[in-house]
Amino acid sequence: MLTLYDGVRQESQQWGDEHGIIVDDYNIERAEIIKGPASLMYGSDAVAGVMSLFPVMPINTNGRVIGRYTSEYQSNNGLVGNGMRLIYGNDHWSYVLRGSFRIAKNYRDPVDGWVYNTNFRTTNSSLTIQYKGFAGFTTLNLNLYDHKQGIPDGSRDSLSRQFTKQVYEIGGNPSDNIKDRPVIPYNSLNSYFLSPLHQRVQDYKVYSKSHYAIGRGYLDAVIAFTQNLRREYDHPKDPEQAGLYVRLYTLNYGMRYTTQTILNTEITFGLNGMYQNNKSKDATDFPIPDFNLFDVGPYIYLHRKFEKWTVSGGIRYDTRYLRGNNFYTRQDQASGFVKQVLPPDTAGAYLQFPAFRKIFSGLSLSMGLTYQINDHISLKANIARGFRAPNISEFASNGLDPGAHIVYLGNRNANPEFSLQEDAGINATYDDVSASLSIFNNNIQHYIYETQLTDAQGNPVVVVPGNKTFRYDQATARLYGLEAALNLHPQFIKGFSFDIAFTAISGYNLKPEYKNEGVNGEYLPFVPPMRLLSGICQEIKIKSKIFTSLTLKGQVDFNAAQNHFLALYQTETSTPGYTLLNGGILTNIKYTKYSSFQLQIQVNNVLDQAYQSNQSRLKYFEYYTASPSGHLGMYGMGRNICIKMLMPF
């Protein structure tokens, strides 16, 4: 999946699979999932589609200042969040100023209690300036993001199962003994103060977007510059020394022109890509090398609508240039830490990352058909060939990622992924009910996946004590599945709706030696299990001077057991199924004759169910093979009551 924020590709060290999306939660106005032919306009990595997030944008307020204040509290981890946005605009100029701050303690679950080092704090601010003329508009955007997050490692006392903390350096004097660390006191568990072992992510973005009518069509252009800093602190005796410290510069660019041609065919042709420069700073751990990357991809996309048929399709050719120089490391005698050294001072140094020069290129094709049977029912079908080049971790990693507690080993012989996907679906919309069903089949050449490294006896290889070692492998793979959704909203029951959504996916490694081997190599790792999400909602109109309406919500979130997992090399274990119950109340409250605010009360995991997600890394943060409680690894968040207020003004 490719993620966009306001049309700009999100590039914030995504080589780490635990690196989250950098956005302001309080200022996302809507989200769109883009599938089918149109996805090839956004970039080469959109093999499975595009998730596009849109912030609140400037509007003409006729010279008035309007805004919204958001405040929330969550009971489980004591989260406190506040956000504000202000909008001002006239016929030509408009502005949006946004800001938010969130802070949280460690979360709790019914098995682990307080989960140490899961607390965080996040600060966001952004400004958008828009100029609108008779032919279009241009926006200038500034975004600042600063996030601090604890780094959990799951170390515990073997009998009490209480969490413990690292106080000595691994390999130091005295050296850290993972299974003999001191227990965390209560005041450190129930605290907003971050442990010395935490990560900090800073992301600074400035970008401009333009949209103008030219001739019989319109031109869209975007240019964006981002500086991303990621520090991961993992030295308890020297908390100011970052283990990982990487700085990434990204320049995104894109331009496209859309126009009507003969026979009412809409054609879009364009070019987009990015340039990146990544460099390790004052660090002691080096999971990836310094590198320069340049992507370029021209494309053409056509869209035509007949009486009942809609046809769309496109073609794209991407090229990625990847370059890195020799990268040497050596132990510093004064500090005892490993440091990067630069030529010519490389005597006795270790060549951790040999130089590389690599070009990846590939063709993407996509075609889709939609047939409108009548005013209510439509059929659709797509076929697409996708291309994705390996990221820097998959290609060249060779070191510890402290935040993931994994030593990654890249594959210098990695080939780009090429996918061939077919999907088909049906949509039906009536006054009282709507439903959809879609199925897909995706065959991928050179599919890139992770496996745990083991020795000749099948035991996990430990390069850094307390951390696993994963290598990247490739295989021909097949993924297929379906999505189904049903929404009931009968007209004779005002304000009532019932929703149910079902997803299922299966992934298979097609290497001949794994045929019919099941968990011993046939199944792809970290595939989500079957999921059923069902919700009911009833809005009640209230004749009151204070309350204008009351909405009641209930939800059942069922996740099936995942028994199709990669047991080979002890990469994965099976995951039991679980069901979470959620509920909520929403009401609008008047505080003046013309003004009101919205109050939401949401309860997630009402029954305080103990569960582990199949795709959670926390499930594998465990240092023992047996537990007195019968539970291994770390569990997901327990019961959580969220109170949120949205006050427009």
Secondary structure as the mmCIF struct_conf table of DSSP 4:
data_model
#
loop_
_struct_conf.conf_type_id
_struct_conf.id
_struct_conf.beg_label_comp_id
_struct_conf.beg_label_asym_id
_struct_conf.beg_label_seq_id
_struct_conf.end_label_comp_id
_struct_conf.end_label_asym_id
_struct_conf.end_label_seq_id
STRN STRN1 LEU A 2 TYR A 5
TURN_TY1_P TURN_TY1_P1 ASP A 6 GLY A 7
STRN STRN2 VAL A 8 ARG A 9
HELX_LH_PP_P HELX_LH_PP_P1 GLN A 10 GLN A 10
BEND BEND1 SER A 12 GLN A 13
TURN_TY1_P TURN_TY1_P2 GLN A 14 TRP A 15
BEND BEND2 GLY A 16 GLY A 16
TURN_TY1_P TURN_TY1_P3 ASP A 17 GLU A 18
HELX_RH_3T_P HELX_RH_3T_P1 ASP A 25 ASN A 27
STRN STRN3 ILE A 28 ILE A 34
BEND BEND3 GLY A 36 GLY A 36
HELX_RH_3T_P HELX_RH_3T_P2 PRO A 37 MET A 41
BEND BEND4 TYR A 42 TYR A 42
TURN_TY1_P TURN_TY1_P4 SER A 44 ASP A 45
BEND BEND5 VAL A 47 ALA A 48
STRN STRN4 VAL A 50 PRO A 55
TURN_TY1_P TURN_TY1_P5 ASN A 62 GLY A 63
STRN STRN5 VAL A 65 GLN A 74
TURN_TY1_P TURN_TY1_P6 SER A 75 GLY A 78
STRN STRN6 LEU A 79 GLY A 89
BEND BEND6 ASP A 91 HIS A 92
STRN STRN7 TRP A 93 ALA A 104
STRN STRN8 ARG A 108 ASP A 109
TURN_TY1_P TURN_TY1_P7 PRO A 110 ASP A 112
STRN STRN9 GLY A 113 TRP A 114
TURN_TY1_P TURN_TY1_P8 TYR A 116 ASN A 117
STRN STRN10 PHE A 120 LYS A 132
BEND BEND7 PHE A 134 ALA A 135
STRN STRN11 GLY A 136 GLY A 150
STRN STRN12 ARG A 156 ARG A 156
TURN_TY1_P TURN_TY1_P9 SER A 158 SER A 160
STRN STRN13 PHE A 163 THR A 164
BEND BEND8 TYR A 168 TYR A 168
TURN_TY1_P TURN_TY1_P10 ILE A 170 GLY A 171
BEND BEND9 GLY A 172 PRO A 174
HELX_LH_PP_P HELX_LH_PP_P2 SER A 175 ASP A 176
HELX_RH_3T_P HELX_RH_3T_P3 ILE A 178 ASP A 180
HELX_LH_PP_P HELX_LH_PP_P3 ARG A 181 PRO A 182
STRN STRN14 VAL A 183 VAL A 183
HELX_LH_PP_P HELX_LH_PP_P4 ILE A 184 PRO A 185
HELX_RH_AL_P HELX_RH_AL_P1 TYR A 186 LEU A 189
BEND BEND10 ASN A 190 ASN A 190
BEND BEND11 TYR A 192 PHE A 193
HELX_LH_PP_P HELX_LH_PP_P5 LEU A 194 SER A 195
BEND BEND12 PRO A 196 LEU A 197
STRN STRN15 HIS A 198 ILE A 214
TURN_TY1_P TURN_TY1_P11 GLY A 215 ARG A 216
STRN STRN16 GLY A 217 GLU A 232
TURN_TY1_P TURN_TY1_P12 PRO A 236 LYS A 237
BEND BEND13 ASP A 238 ASP A 238
TURN_TY1_P TURN_TY1_P13 PRO A 239 GLU A 240
BEND BEND14 GLN A 241 GLN A 241
BEND BEND15 GLY A 243 GLY A 243
STRN STRN17 LEU A 244 GLN A 260
HELX_RH_3T_P HELX_RH_3T_P4 ILE A 262 ASN A 264
STRN STRN18 THR A 265 SER A 280
BEND BEND16 ASP A 282 ASP A 282
BEND BEND17 THR A 284 THR A 284
BEND BEND18 PRO A 287 ILE A 288
STRN STRN19 PHE A 291 LYS A 305
BEND BEND19 GLU A 307 LYS A 308
STRN STRN20 TRP A 309 GLY A 324
STRN STRN21 PHE A 327 GLN A 331
TURN_TY1_P TURN_TY1_P14 GLN A 333 SER A 335
BEND BEND20 PHE A 337 PHE A 337
STRN STRN22 VAL A 338 VAL A 341
TURN_TY1_P TURN_TY1_P15 PRO A 343 PRO A 344
TURN_TY1_P TURN_TY1_P16 ALA A 347 GLY A 348
STRN STRN23 TYR A 350 PHE A 353
STRN STRN24 PHE A 356 GLN A 372
BEND BEND21 ASN A 374 HIS A 376
STRN STRN25 ILE A 377 ARG A 388
HELX_RH_AL_P HELX_RH_AL_P2 ILE A 392 ALA A 396
STRN STRN26 ASN A 398 ASP A 401
TURN_TY1_P TURN_TY1_P17 PRO A 402 HIS A 405
STRN STRN27 ILE A 406 LEU A 409
TURN_TY1_P TURN_TY1_P18 ARG A 412 ASN A 413
STRN STRN28 GLU A 417 THR A 429
BEND BEND22 ASP A 431 ASP A 432
STRN STRN29 VAL A 433 GLN A 452
STRN STRN30 THR A 454 THR A 454
TURN_TY1_P TURN_TY1_P19 ALA A 456 GLN A 457
BEND BEND23 GLY A 458 GLY A 458
HELX_LH_PP_P HELX_LH_PP_P6 ASN A 459 ASN A 459
STRN STRN31 PRO A 460 PRO A 460
HELX_LH_PP_P HELX_LH_PP_P7 VAL A 461 VAL A 461
BEND BEND24 VAL A 463 VAL A 464
TURN_TY1_P TURN_TY1_P20 PRO A 465 GLY A 466
STRN STRN32 LYS A 468 LEU A 488
TURN_TY1_P TURN_TY1_P21 GLN A 491 PHE A 492
BEND BEND25 ILE A 493 ILE A 493
TURN_TY1_P TURN_TY1_P22 LYS A 494 GLY A 495
STRN STRN33 PHE A 496 ASN A 509
HELX_RH_3T_P HELX_RH_3T_P5 PRO A 512 TYR A 514
TURN_TY1_P TURN_TY1_P23 LYS A 515 ASN A 516
HELX_RH_3T_P HELX_RH_3T_P6 GLY A 518 ASN A 520
TURN_TY1_P TURN_TY1_P24 GLY A 521 GLU A 522
STRN STRN34 TYR A 523 TYR A 523
HELX_LH_PP_P HELX_LH_PP_P8 LEU A 524 LEU A 524
BEND BEND26 PRO A 525 PHE A 526
STRN STRN35 ARG A 531 LYS A 541
BEND BEND27 LYS A 545 ILE A 546
STRN STRN36 PHE A 547 ASN A 559
STRN STRN37 GLN A 562 GLN A 562
HELX_RH_3T_P HELX_RH_3T_P7 LEU A 568 GLN A 570
STRN STRN38 THR A 575 THR A 575
STRN STRN39 TYR A 578 LYS A 590
BEND BEND28 TYR A 591 TYR A 594
STRN STRN40 SER A 596 ASN A 604
BEND BEND29 ASN A 605 ASN A 605
TURN_TY1_P TURN_TY1_P25 VAL A 606 LEU A 607
TURN_TY1_P TURN_TY1_P26 ASN A 614 GLN A 615
HELX_RH_3T_P HELX_RH_3T_P8 ARG A 617 TYR A 620
BEND BEND30 THR A 625 THR A 625
TURN_TY1_P TURN_TY1_P27 PRO A 628 SER A 629
BEND BEND31 GLY A 630 GLY A 630
BEND BEND32 GLY A 633 GLY A 633
STRN STRN41 ASN A 640 PRO A 648
#
